[in-house]
Amino acid sequence: MPDTGRETRLGVLTWPEVQRRDALLAVPVGSLEQHGPHLPLDTDTRIAVAVAAGLAERRGDTVVAPAAAYGSSGEHQAFPGTLSIGQSAVEMLLVELVRSAAATFAATVLVNWHGGNTAPVTAAVRMLRGEGRQALGWQPRLSGGDSHAGRAETSLLLALAPDLVRRQQCHPGNLASLPELMPALRAGALREVAPTGVLGDPTAATPAEGRRLLAALVADLDSAVRGWLPSPPPAEASASAVGRPVGPVRVGGTGRAADRAI
């Protein structure tokens, strides 16, 4: 029988165990898309779930929903296995989900990891707030990182699920900046500029860097939520772990301008 006294995963709770009307719902928003030959298709979803779970560990009022695991990934469609539902579908999925959540939860934060979901998440939050609902959209700000399946995401997966990282398949991809690549990406031609699907260099990724990145990402999300909602009741186990607001999370020591993962 699960220990529901500290359980924060909505999917394993029963309805009588979901009673608090002042609770915050965290919804991980990911994708199912290629992440090079070395990372699994559900990389974005795994990272979003981990960041949302980290928020629940910090706060005493947060429940984590099962992930919205399909996103707007048309730029990756040329790679086998990618399943995309498009921006309109993502937007309406999130709108209807938060409308439903409002019957139980005081507020909802959408924890988005996939760059292709940025526009629909923003549009969904705008619509929901226009209806008077408490909704927040969050996504990371990575400084010195690479855009897709590179050092940052590979480090995070080495920390979260090392058995799923094919280290022997880690090779540098296209190292151009995201602004340089954007015209091709908007045209859905990612495979033309990155035949392996990798934007960046995953070869220097380490589990230690992944753990550091995850901690910094959770702190950034926590800071965003605290700036939006009143302080929650203290978490039983980890209230002392609350950090100061952080700026863009640095990946490695390159000093290169931030590129959002796609």
N, C-alpha and C positions, 0 to 999 in steps of 0.2 A: 504494500500500500504506500503511495507517495506521501512524503512529508509536506503536507499542504500548509503547515505553519509558516514556512518561508518560501513556498513555491511562488514563482513569479511568471511562469509560463501559462498563459491563458488556456492553451489547448489541452492541458492535462488536468485543469481544475473542473469541478462540477459546478452547476449553477448556484447551489446554496453557498459555495465557497467564494463566489464573486458577488459580494454584497456592498462594498464600499462605493458610495455614489461620488466621493471626492477623489477617486483614483485617477491617475494618468495612464492612458493606454499608449504604449510605444509600438508602432507598426514598422517592422523592417521592410524596406522597399528595395528589391533587387532585380535580377534578370536571370535568364538562362541563355547564355551566349558564349561564343568561343573566347577563350583566354589563352591563346597560343597552344603549342603542343605540350606544355608542361603544367598547366593549371586546369582544374575541372570547370565544366560549363557553369556550375552554380557558384562560382567564386564571389560574385557581387552579393548574392543572397547570404552566403556564409558570413561575409564580413559585416553586412548590415545587421544580421542577427546577433553577432558577437558584440557590436557596439551598443545595440539596444539592451542586451543582457547586462552589459557593463553599467549602463544607466540605472537599471533596476537594482543592481547591487549597491549603488550609491544612495538611492532614494528609498524612503519607506512607503511610497505611495504609487509605485509604478508596476504595471503588469505588461508583459510582452506578448503581443499577438503572434500567431503564426504568420510567416512572411508572405508578402505579396511577391511571389517568386517569378513572375513573368513581367517583362518591361518593354520599353520601346527600343528595339535593338536592330532596326532596319539596316544600319550601316554594317552590321556583322552577318547579314543574311547569306552572303556568298560562302560562308563557312558551314559545313555540315553540323547539325545538332542545335544550331541557334533557333530558338523559338521566340518570335516577337509578336506582340499584340498591338503595337502602334500607340501613338501619343493619345489619341482620343479615347481609346479603350482604357489606358492607364488612368487618365484623368477621371473618367466616370466611375471606374472601379474604386478609386480612392474617395471620391465624393460620396458614393453610396455607402462605402464601408464606414466612413466617419459619421455620416448621418445615422447609421444604425448604432454605432458605438456610443453616440450621445445619449441613448436611452439608458446606458449603464455607467459610462465614464464621464467625468467632468471635463476632460480635455484629451486631445490626441496629438501626439507628435509623430510625424512621418520621417523615419530614419532612412534616408535615401543614399545608396552607394553608387548607383549607376548614372553617369552623366547624361545618357539619353533620356532619363526620366525627369531631368531638371524642369523642363518646360511644363509637362503635365502636372508635376507636383506643385509647382508655383501656381498654376491655373486652378488646381483643385483647392488649395489653401485660400486663394483669393475668393473663390465662390463660397466656400464654407464660412469664411469670416463675414462675407456679405449677408449670409443667412443668420449671423449672430452666434455661430458655433466657435468653440475654442479649438483652434487647430494651428499647428506649427510645422513647417517643413525645414529639415536640416540636411545638409550634406557637407562633406569634409572640404577643408582647404589645405591642400598638400603643397608645401614649399620645397623646391629642389627635387620634386618627384618626377616620375615619368608617367605617360598618359594611360597605358593599358597593358596589363600583364607584365609589367616591368618590375623594378626593384621593390617598390612599395607593396604592391599586391602579392608578389611572391614572398616577401618577408612576412606579411600578415598570414598567408596560408601556411608558411613553415611554422608559425607559432600556433595556429589554430588546428591544422590538419596536415601535419608533415607527411603522413603516409599517402596523401593525394597529390603531392608535388613530384613530378617526374624530373628529378634533378639532371639526369643525363640529357634531357631535352631542352635545358635552359640555354638559350643563345640570344645574343643581342638582336633586336629588331630595328625598325626605323627609329632613328634618334632625333629626327626633326621635331621642332616644337609643335604643340597643338595648333596654334594659330596658322602655322605654315601648312598644316595638313587639313585644316578645316574645309577648304573648298572641295577636296576630294571626298571627305567624310560626308559632307552635305549631299553630295551626288551619289552616296551609297557605294563608293568605290574604295573602301578600306583595303580590300584584298589587293588592289592594284598598287597601293603604296606600302603595304605591309603583307607580303605573301604568307608569312607565318602567323599573322594576326597580332604580333607583338609591337607595341610602341614604347620603346625604352630598352633598358638592359637589365634583365633579371639575374645576371650571373653573380652579382655582389650581394644578393639577398641573404639574410641570416635570420634565424629564429629570434635572436636577441633584439634585432632591429624591429621585427614584427611585434614583439611584446611591448617595446617602447612606443611604437606607433599606435598600437591599440590603446594603451593607457592614455596617450595624449588625445586621441580621438574621443574617447569616453569623457575625458575632462572637458573637451571643447563642447560636446553635446550637453553635458551637465551644466556648463556655464550658460549656454543658449537657453536651456529650459529654465534655469534659475532667473535669468533676466526677463522671462516671459510670465512665469507663474509665481505665486507666493511660495515661500519655503515649505517643503513637505515635512511631515513627521519624520524623525530620524530613523534610518534603517537600523535593524537590530544588529547587523554584523559589521557594517562598514561605513557608518556615518562619519568616522574620523578620516576617511579617505578622500573627503571633498577637497578638490584642488582650486586654485585661483583660475580666473578666466585666462585662456591661452589664445595666442595668435595662430597664424598658419602653422601647421604641423610640418616640421622639417624632415625630409627624407634624405638620409646620407649626409654628405658634406659638400655637395656640388655647388650650392649657392645659386643654382639655376632658377629662373622664375617659375612660379607655380603653374602646373598644367593639371587640369582636372581629369581624372581617369574617365574613360568612356566605356 
